[in-house]
């Protein structure tokens, strides 16, 4: 059975490559539809006291998403006007400063010691901003952006929601950079150790397809954490590239016994499938063990990476041979 499947895959390499490329369309759509969760608190075990407390802050108090705005060395009139503008920002439920309690007309020196200690320190004052939605929601992220645009360079936002926002921006900005670096470094390493510079391109194309398929099928999970999203592509590249190299080396060995490269590739697929399957199963088992962590981030990473390894095997066995057969004369 395996020999028949291997033979069928190698007889029409152009068709296999075409289908593989077309599968990128639903994969890209699935990637776009998968929500990235930047709130690490949602992965805490729900029975922890901190998780219960966070839930109570959100419901019924609606205070889980709260940030502090520090205004440094600015007149009270500026801070009061800024508070009024922030209160009008969509997604902001409340902006509390001393003027909302006693009015702007009361001089700072005439405030009670309790109020001065709560809202002033040296030449700085603090404003408390609360939001309608949870801290990691898209609406809160957008509101934080608008608050920052309203404030000048003497204003500084702090709080968990702001950290989540900055983490999101940083991860989104740097993800393409280090994925590109991983591809470049892998290409350089393989080019220095292989006879052809084009061969690493073929291997990276196959692994790249597996990565796209993996990210696209995450849509069935509904969401993945930003940590999983940040490491999945690079980790899958490192873990599954060996499968592609193994298939190629087995193919080169079989070429000496067959006049038709397609027969050699079919034999390479059939003879290496068992070894690759065993190798991949140990890797999958390692990733699935993360699913038993109490911190549910392990479940997130474990499922995505185990799925990535499985798709890496499928791509190496089904799609890579067709790519190599199409690249063969150019590689030689």
N, C-alpha and C positions, 0 to 999 in steps of 0.2 A: 504493500500500500504506500509506504513512504517513498519507495523508488518511483512509483507511478506519479506521485505528487511532485517529486523533485524533477522528474523528466518533463512534466507539464509546465512547470514554472520556467524551465530553461529553454523551452521551445519557442516561446513568444515573449522575449525580454522587453520588446517595445511596448506591448500591451500591459505588461506588469508595471513598467515604469509610469505609463500613462495613468493607470488606475491609482498608483501610489501618489502621484501629483494631484489627481482629482480629490483624493481623500484629504488633502490639505485644506480644502474649502470648508467642510464641516468642522475640521479641527480648529481652524482660525475662528469660526463662528462660535464654537464651544468655548474657546479661550476667552473671547470677548464677553461671553455670557456668564462666565464663572466669577463670582464675587470674591474679592480679596479682603479678608478680615484682618484689620490692623489692631483690633482690640485683644491683647493677650489675656486680659482678665476673663474673657469668655471661655478660655480653655482650662480654667481652674476647676477642680472637682466641685460640684455644686454644694457638697456637704461641708466645705470649709467655712469657718466663721467669716473670713474676709469676703468670700463669694456671697454669702447670705447678706452681709452688711451692704455690699455693693448693690444687691438686688433691692434692698430696702431703701437705699438712697434714690434708686430709680423709681420705685413704686412703693409707697405712695408719695414720697417727698419730691420727686422730680429734680433731684440735686446731684445726680451722678456726674452730669456734665457741668462742671464748674471750673472757671479759670480766673486767675488773678492778673490784673493789669497794673503794672508798676509805672507810675508817671514820675519822672525824675526832673527836678529843677524847672518846673513849669508853674505859672500862676494858677490860682484856684479857678479863675474864670475859664481858662482853657480846659481844665479837667471837668468842670461842670458841663461845658458845651459838648465835650467829647462823650460824657455819660449820656447826654440826651440823644446824640447821634447813634451811639451804640444801642440804646434802647429801641431804636427804630429798625435795627438790622433784622431781616427775616431770620428766624431761628433762635434769636435771643429772647429769653423770657423775662429777664430782669437784669438791670445793671445797678449795683448798689455802691454809692459813695456817700461821704458825709453830707453832701448837699441834699440828698434824697431823704435824710433824716432830720436835719435842723435848718436846712436852707443855706444858700450861698452867702446871704447877707451877714451871717454870724462870723466874726473874725476867728482865726485859728486859735489865738491866745485865749479867747473866751469860751472855747469848747471845754467840756469836762475832761478830766484826765483819762477817763476810760475811753472816750471817743478818740482822743489824740493818740493814745497808745495803739488803738485798733487800726487807725487809718493813716497815721503819719509816723515817719521815722527820718529824722534829719531833713534833707531837702527832697525827700521822696514821699509819695502817697500811694495808697493801694485802692483799687476798685475791684469789686467782686462781680463777675459776669456769669449768669446762669443761662442755660440753653434748653430749648423745648425737647430736643431729642437726645438719645444716648451719645456719649462722648465720641464714639467711633463712627457715628452715622454720617452719611454724605451731607445731610443738611447742616450738621454741626461743623463739619470740615469747611463747608462753604461760608458759614457764618464767621468762623475764625479768620478766614481769608479777608472777609470784608472788614472785620474789626481791625486787622493789621493795616489795611489800606487807609482807614480813617485816622489811625494814630501816626504820630511823627516819630523821628528817630530817638526821641527821649522817652519813648514808651516801650515796655517790655512785657510780653505775655508769658505767663507761667501756669503750670497745672498739667494734669495727666492728659487731658484732651489735646492740649497744645503739643505735648510730647508725641502723642499718637499721630497728629497732623504732620509734624516735622519728620517722624519716622517714615510715614507714607511718602512724603515728597522725596526724601533721601533715597529710599528703596527704589521708587519708580525712576528716579534720575540715574542711579548707578547700575541698575540691573542690566541694561543693554551694554554698558561699558565692560563689566567683568565677564559677561557671557562672550562678548567679542574677543576679549583677551584670552579666555579659555580656548576658543576656537583657534586663534592665532598661535598660541603656545603649543597646542596639540599638533597643528599643521607643521610647525617648525620642527618639533621633536620627531614626528614621523618622517618628514622630508630628509632629515639627517641620518635616519636609520634604515630607510627603504631605497630601493633602486630607482624609483620613479617619483617625481614630485606631483604627478597627477593622481597617483594611487591614493594619497591621503585625502585628496578632494573627494574621490568616490566613497571612501570610508566615512568621511565627515558628512557627506550628503545622506547616507543611509542612517547614521546616528541622528542627524538633524531631523529627519522625517519621524523617527521614533520619539524624539523629544516633543515635536509638535503634536503628534497623536496623543501622547500622554497628557500634555497640557489641555488639549481639546476635550479629552474624555473626563477631565475633572468636573465638567459641567454636571455630571450625574451626582456629584457630591454636593452640589449647590454652592459651596464656598470652600476656599482653602486659606490658610493663614499666610500672612505676608512673609513669614520665615520660610515656609514650604515653597512659596512662589519664588523666593530669592535663591534658594539652594538647589531646587529640583533639577533645573536644566544642566547646571555645571556638574552636579553629582551624577546624574544619569549619563552624561558624556563620559565621565571618568570610569564609571562602573561597567558600561556596556560596550565601550570601544573595543575591549578585548575580544568580544564575540565576533566582531567584524574582521579583525586581524586573523583570528583563528580560521574562519571560513576561507579567507583569501589564501593563507598558507596551505591549507588542505587542498584547495583548488590547484595551486601550483604543483603540488606533489602528484595529483592525479593527471595533470596534463601530459606527463611522460608516458602514460599508459593508454591515452586516447588520442585519435587524430582529430576528432571533433571536440572543440572546447565546450560545447553544450553538454556532451556526454561526461566530460571531466567534471563540470560544475555540478551536474546531477549526482554523480558519485560522491563529490565532496559534501554536498548537502546531506545525503543519506548517511554517510559514514560519520559525520561530525554532529549530527542532531542529538544523539544520545548524550555525548560528552558535554555539549553545550547546555542541554536540558538539566543535567545533574549539577553543573556549575551554577546555572542560574537559580536553581531551586534552593541552593544553600544561601545565595544572596537574598532571594525573596524571603526565606525563613528569617534571616537576620533583620530585615526591615519590618517584617510582620511582628517580630517580638516587641518592637516599639509600640505596637497597638495596645499593649498591656500596661503602659505607663498610666499612673493616676492623672498626671498632667495630660490632658486630652490633645495637646499639641503632638504627642507621640503617635496617637492614632492618625492624625492628619498626615504627618510625614510618612508614617509606615505604609499607609494605603497608597499614597501617591507614588512613592518610590518602588514599592513592590509591583505596582501596575506598570511603572516605567521600565523595570527590568524585564517583565514579561513581554511588553511591547518591543523592547530591544531585541529579544530573542526572535520574535516573529518577524521583525524587520530584517534582521541579519540573515534569516533563513529564506524568507520569501522575496524580499525586495533587493537586498544587496547583491545576490547573484545576477539578477537582471541588469543592475547598474554596472557591475564588473564586466559582464559580457558586452554591454554597449561601449564601455570605455576601453575594452581590451586592446584593440589595435593601437589606440593612442598611448596607452600605458606602455606597451611594448616599444 
